[in-house]
Amino acid sequence: MGEASGPFDTSKFINPAQVGGIEAYTIADGEGRGARALCVNTGGGLRYRVLVDRGLDIDQAFFNQHSLAFLTHKGVTRPTRALDDGIDWLKGFPGGLLTSCGPFNVGPPGEDTGQKLGLHGTHSNTAATLESVIQPDSRATRLEMSITGVVRYGSLFGPSLELRRTIRSTLGANVIDFVDEFYNPANTDAPHAWLLHINLGYPLVDAGAELCYDSPKVGPKHAPEKVARFNQKNIDPKRVPEPLDAHRGSGESVAYLFPRPTDRAGGTTVGLVNRKLGLAVAIRYSTREFARCVNWQHWGPGEYVTALEPANGTVEGRAKDRERGLLDSIPAEGRKSYRYQIEAVTGREGIDALRALNVAR
């Protein structure tokens, strides 16, 4: 007779997929036709979809019946180098729980050291090579599941980079752990910009929901009107409003947050709480790896989204970051790693801990 293993009683099922795991398939219709996807069911209520052909980013994410992520009108499209120029990145932007930006440029298109750079870099339109998909096996008391793949960027004569991304979850838990390991295989240094575009949407994001962070200062983006919402005395920028006519089209509010570290390793937490649903999302990362967190607010009717975006630079483009001394780089044959976590939070204790960030001193 089977025994209880972790949160599950193995005497009551024969197929481990009944309680959770990873399922692979290919999108069969629309502009995403042919794109590979891996659906992860944690068995704890959290389900999310990893897009292998979009750099192992994540689009759909649900906790029970509630969507956590914002999705764009077009949704998933196949990767293509045709969208590397100008602002064409927007034509293939699926939204989603995680769209990674970089690795050579974050922010608007421009030119730096003679190289033309498109909006937010090439990662999102680059397919990964899968290295492993490891399923959980509750009967063997192996509760962890993981996906590992490699994404390669660059060209002959450089710059070139290689990303090995591992995504892990544990059966019965509602956490996604990420490890992004960059390696520069070239013989010249590579300029490096990396931003996690974590896009939260309805019904998690709704009027009255609260953005949660402890940031001693809020820094302006280059355009003053973008940060106006964060500076007005009669507006709480942490409180989600109803849709705003001022945000129709490209209307938005953007500011830099500098969350306070909560441990000696530089760890910090930002998130969003919807008390009406009893649901929140917490994002944990190191301020030593991501010096700032961008808060994007776009409250347009239908296109109703906020993003919390840990970043190693600004969103003003590589040339400006170089000019200000903010541009990172990875030396020839060098490495750089990022570790971060996204959690679906329920229960009073976890939600209160997130809300306490807003009164922390």
MISE-586077 format. One line per 4 residues: number of its first residue (from 1); their letters; for each residue x, y, z of C-alpha. Coordinates in nm, 2 decimals, decimal comma. Example, Ala and Ser with C-alpha at 12.3 -4.5 7.8 and 13.67 -1.06 7.14 Angstrom:
1> as> 1,23:-0,45:0,78  1,37:-0,11:0,71
***
This chain:
1> mgea> 0,00:0,00:0,00  0,12:0,35:-0,08  0,22:0,60:0,18  0,17:0,97:0,22
5> sgpf> 0,45:1,16:0,04  0,48:1,53:0,11  0,13:1,68:0,07  -0,01:1,38:-0,12
9> dtsk> -0,12:1,04:-0,03  0,03:0,81:-0,29  -0,22:0,52:-0,20  -0,49:0,72:-0,38
13> finp> -0,35:0,77:-0,73  -0,15:0,57:-0,98  -0,05:0,84:-1,23  0,17:1,12:-1,08
17> aqvg> 0,02:1,37:-1,34  -0,30:1,35:-1,14  -0,15:1,57:-0,88  0,09:1,78:-1,08
21> giea> 0,38:1,79:-1,32  0,50:1,94:-1,65  0,32:1,88:-1,98  0,47:1,96:-2,32
25> ytia> 0,28:2,06:-2,63  0,30:2,28:-2,94  0,06:2,57:-3,01  -0,15:2,47:-3,31
29> dgeg> -0,33:2,79:-3,43  -0,29:3,16:-3,49  0,04:3,35:-3,49  0,18:3,13:-3,22
33> rgar> 0,14:2,82:-3,44  0,44:2,59:-3,39  0,57:2,75:-3,07  0,67:2,51:-2,80
37> alcv> 0,51:2,53:-2,46  0,56:2,36:-2,12  0,26:2,38:-1,88  0,36:2,34:-1,52
41> ntgg> 0,10:2,24:-1,26  0,24:2,27:-0,91  -0,05:2,08:-0,75  -0,08:2,36:-0,50
45> glry> -0,31:2,58:-0,71  -0,04:2,76:-0,92  -0,02:2,68:-1,29  0,19:2,85:-1,54
49> rvlv> 0,31:2,81:-1,90  0,67:2,83:-2,01  0,73:2,94:-2,37  1,04:2,75:-2,49
53> drgl> 1,05:2,95:-2,82  1,03:3,28:-2,63  1,35:3,24:-2,43  1,18:3,03:-2,16
57> didq> 0,97:3,32:-2,05  0,62:3,27:-1,90  0,29:3,39:-2,04  -0,02:3,24:-1,87
61> affn> -0,02:3,20:-1,49  -0,31:3,11:-1,27  -0,38:3,05:-0,91  -0,69:2,83:-0,89
65> qhsl> -0,94:3,02:-1,11  -0,77:3,36:-1,09  -0,53:3,48:-1,36  -0,22:3,65:-1,23
69> aflt> -0,08:3,79:-1,55  -0,17:4,05:-1,81  -0,19:3,91:-2,17  -0,17:4,13:-2,48
73> hkgv> -0,43:4,13:-2,76  -0,22:3,91:-2,99  -0,09:3,68:-2,73  0,19:3,44:-2,82
77> trpt> 0,36:3,48:-3,16  0,65:3,28:-3,30  1,00:3,42:-3,25  1,14:3,62:-3,54
81> rald> 1,45:3,84:-3,59  1,22:4,06:-3,80  1,11:4,23:-3,48  1,46:4,33:-3,36
85> dgid> 1,45:4,69:-3,50  1,30:5,00:-3,36  0,99:4,95:-3,15  0,88:4,64:-3,34
89> wlkg> 0,93:4,44:-3,02  0,59:4,56:-2,92  0,43:4,36:-3,21  0,54:4,04:-3,05
93> fpgg> 0,51:4,13:-2,69  0,28:3,86:-2,53  0,27:4,03:-2,19  0,27:3,74:-1,95
97> llts> 0,40:3,68:-1,60  0,76:3,71:-1,72  0,90:3,87:-2,03  1,28:3,91:-2,00
101> cgpf> 1,44:4,21:-2,16  1,80:4,23:-2,28  2,06:4,10:-2,28  2,24:4,38:-2,46
105> nvgp> 1,99:4,66:-2,44  1,69:4,75:-2,22  1,47:5,05:-2,30  1,41:5,24:-2,62
109> pged> 1,58:5,18:-2,96  1,90:5,37:-3,03  2,26:5,33:-3,12  2,56:5,26:-2,90
113> tgqk> 2,92:5,21:-3,02  2,80:5,19:-3,38  2,55:4,91:-3,30  2,18:4,96:-3,37
117> lglh> 1,96:4,85:-3,08  1,59:4,77:-3,08  1,34:4,82:-2,80  1,41:4,59:-2,50
121> gths> 1,66:4,37:-2,68  1,65:4,03:-2,85  1,58:3,78:-2,57  1,20:3,76:-2,62
125> ntaa> 1,23:3,67:-2,98  1,49:3,40:-2,93  1,41:3,03:-2,90  1,58:2,82:-2,63
129> tles> 1,74:2,48:-2,66  1,60:2,25:-2,40  1,85:2,07:-2,19  1,62:1,90:-1,94
133> viqp> 1,26:1,87:-1,82  1,25:1,69:-1,48  0,92:1,57:-1,36  0,82:1,53:-0,99
137> dsra> 0,76:1,18:-0,86  0,57:1,18:-0,53  0,61:0,81:-0,50  0,98:0,84:-0,51
141> trle> 0,96:1,14:-0,27  1,10:1,37:-0,55  0,87:1,67:-0,52  1,08:1,92:-0,72
145> msit> 1,02:1,97:-1,09  1,24:2,18:-1,32  1,30:2,31:-1,68  1,65:2,40:-1,80
149> gvvr> 1,74:2,55:-2,14  2,00:2,76:-2,31  1,94:3,08:-2,51  2,22:3,21:-2,73
153> ygsl> 2,25:3,57:-2,86  2,50:3,76:-3,07  2,70:3,73:-3,39  3,05:3,67:-3,53
157> fgps> 3,29:3,93:-3,40  3,05:3,98:-3,10  2,91:4,08:-2,87  2,79:3,73:-2,78
161> lelr> 2,62:3,58:-2,47  2,47:3,25:-2,36  2,20:3,22:-2,10  2,13:2,90:-1,91
165> rtir> 1,79:2,94:-1,74  1,65:2,69:-1,48  1,29:2,72:-1,36  1,20:2,51:-1,06
169> stlg> 0,88:2,45:-0,86  0,79:2,20:-0,59  0,49:1,98:-0,59  0,23:2,12:-0,35
173> anvi> 0,39:2,47:-0,33  0,31:2,79:-0,51  0,65:2,92:-0,59  0,86:2,96:-0,91
177> dfvd> 1,23:2,97:-0,86  1,46:3,11:-1,13  1,83:3,09:-1,19  1,97:3,29:-1,49
181> efyn> 2,33:3,21:-1,56  2,50:3,42:-1,83  2,83:3,32:-1,99  3,03:3,53:-2,24
185> pant> 3,19:3,28:-2,48  3,35:3,55:-2,70  3,70:3,71:-2,68  3,57:4,06:-2,61
189> daph> 3,36:4,21:-2,33  2,99:4,22:-2,38  2,77:4,52:-2,27  2,49:4,37:-2,05
193> awll> 2,14:4,49:-1,96  1,89:4,26:-1,80  1,53:4,34:-1,68  1,25:4,11:-1,57
197> hinl> 0,92:4,25:-1,71  0,68:4,09:-1,46  0,33:4,18:-1,58  0,04:4,15:-1,34
201> gypl> -0,32:4,17:-1,47  -0,69:4,13:-1,39  -0,85:3,98:-1,18  -0,54:3,99:-0,95
205> vdag> -0,50:4,35:-1,05  -0,82:4,54:-0,98  -0,93:4,87:-0,83  -0,83:4,88:-0,47
209> aelc> -0,55:4,63:-0,50  -0,22:4,75:-0,34  0,14:4,76:-0,48  0,37:4,67:-0,19
213> ydsp> 0,73:4,78:-0,15  0,96:4,96:0,09  1,14:5,21:-0,12  1,31:5,50:0,06
217> kvgp> 1,30:5,70:-0,27  1,11:5,69:-0,60  1,32:5,80:-0,89  1,18:5,97:-1,20
221> khap> 1,21:5,83:-1,55  1,34:6,07:-1,82  1,00:6,21:-1,91  0,85:6,41:-1,62
225> ekva> 0,49:6,33:-1,71  0,56:5,96:-1,68  0,64:5,99:-1,31  0,37:6,26:-1,23
229> rfnq> 0,13:6,00:-1,08  0,40:5,91:-0,82  0,44:6,27:-0,71  0,08:6,40:-0,68
233> knid> -0,03:6,45:-0,32  -0,39:6,35:-0,38  -0,30:6,02:-0,55  -0,16:5,70:-0,39
237> pkrv> 0,06:5,55:-0,65  0,05:5,21:-0,47  -0,33:5,19:-0,50  -0,47:5,04:-0,82
241> pepl> -0,73:5,28:-0,98  -1,02:5,20:-1,21  -0,92:5,23:-1,58  -0,80:5,58:-1,67
245> dahr> -0,89:5,76:-1,99  -0,55:5,93:-1,97  -0,39:5,59:-2,02  -0,56:5,51:-2,35
249> gsge> -0,31:5,44:-2,62  0,04:5,48:-2,49  -0,05:5,66:-2,18  0,14:5,53:-1,88
253> svay> 0,32:5,61:-1,55  0,67:5,48:-1,49  0,91:5,53:-1,20  1,22:5,37:-1,05
257> lfpr> 1,19:5,20:-0,71  1,49:5,13:-0,49  1,35:4,87:-0,24  1,53:4,84:0,09
261> ptdr> 1,73:4,52:0,14  1,59:4,30:0,42  1,89:4,08:0,48  2,27:4,09:0,47
265> aggt> 2,27:3,93:0,12  2,08:4,22:-0,02  1,75:4,03:-0,06  1,43:4,22:-0,10
269> tvgl> 1,06:4,17:-0,18  0,81:4,36:-0,38  0,46:4,26:-0,47  0,09:4,32:-0,52
273> vnrk> -0,20:4,23:-0,28  -0,57:4,19:-0,37  -0,74:4,16:-0,03  -1,08:4,11:-0,19
277> lgla> -0,95:3,79:-0,35  -0,73:3,69:-0,06  -0,45:3,66:-0,32  -0,11:3,83:-0,37
281> vair> 0,20:3,79:-0,58  0,54:3,83:-0,41  0,86:3,89:-0,61  1,19:3,82:-0,43
285> ystr> 1,53:3,91:-0,57  1,87:4,05:-0,47  1,94:4,42:-0,48  2,30:4,34:-0,55
289> efar> 2,20:4,18:-0,88  1,91:4,42:-0,96  1,99:4,77:-0,84  1,65:4,91:-0,91
293> cvnw> 1,29:4,80:-0,97  1,08:4,97:-1,24  0,71:5,01:-1,17  0,51:5,04:-1,49
297> qhwg> 0,15:5,14:-1,46  -0,07:5,13:-1,77  -0,44:5,17:-1,67  -0,59:5,19:-2,01
301> pgey> -0,94:5,04:-2,06  -0,89:4,67:-2,16  -0,51:4,71:-2,15  -0,50:4,73:-1,77
305> vtal> -0,17:4,63:-1,63  0,11:4,70:-1,38  0,45:4,56:-1,39  0,72:4,53:-1,13
309> epan> 1,05:4,50:-1,31  1,38:4,43:-1,13  1,66:4,57:-1,35  2,04:4,60:-1,35
313> gtve> 2,02:4,94:-1,52  1,76:5,19:-1,64  1,49:5,17:-1,91  1,64:5,46:-2,10
317> grak> 1,87:5,27:-2,34  2,23:5,15:-2,34  2,39:5,47:-2,46  2,24:5,67:-2,17
321> drer> 2,34:5,40:-1,92  2,69:5,40:-2,06  2,70:5,78:-2,04  2,59:5,77:-1,67
325> glld> 2,82:5,49:-1,57  2,53:5,25:-1,51  2,60:5,01:-1,79  2,70:4,66:-1,68
329> sipa> 2,92:4,43:-1,88  3,03:4,06:-1,88  3,40:4,02:-1,96  3,53:3,77:-2,22
333> egrk> 3,48:3,42:-2,09  3,32:3,57:-1,78  2,99:3,48:-1,60  2,71:3,65:-1,42
337> syry> 2,41:3,50:-1,24  2,07:3,61:-1,12  1,84:3,43:-0,87  1,49:3,54:-0,81
341> qiea> 1,15:3,40:-0,72  0,78:3,46:-0,79  0,52:3,33:-0,54  0,14:3,32:-0,54
345> vtgr> 0,06:3,41:-0,18  -0,26:3,33:0,01  -0,34:3,33:0,38  -0,35:3,62:0,62
349> egid> 0,00:3,59:0,74  0,16:3,61:0,40  -0,06:3,89:0,28  -0,01:4,09:0,59
353> alra> 0,37:4,05:0,55  0,35:4,20:0,20  0,13:4,49:0,31  0,37:4,56:0,60
357> lnva> 0,63:4,66:0,34  0,42:4,98:0,29  0,47:5,09:0,65  0,82:4,96:0,70
361> r> 1,08:5,21:0,82
***
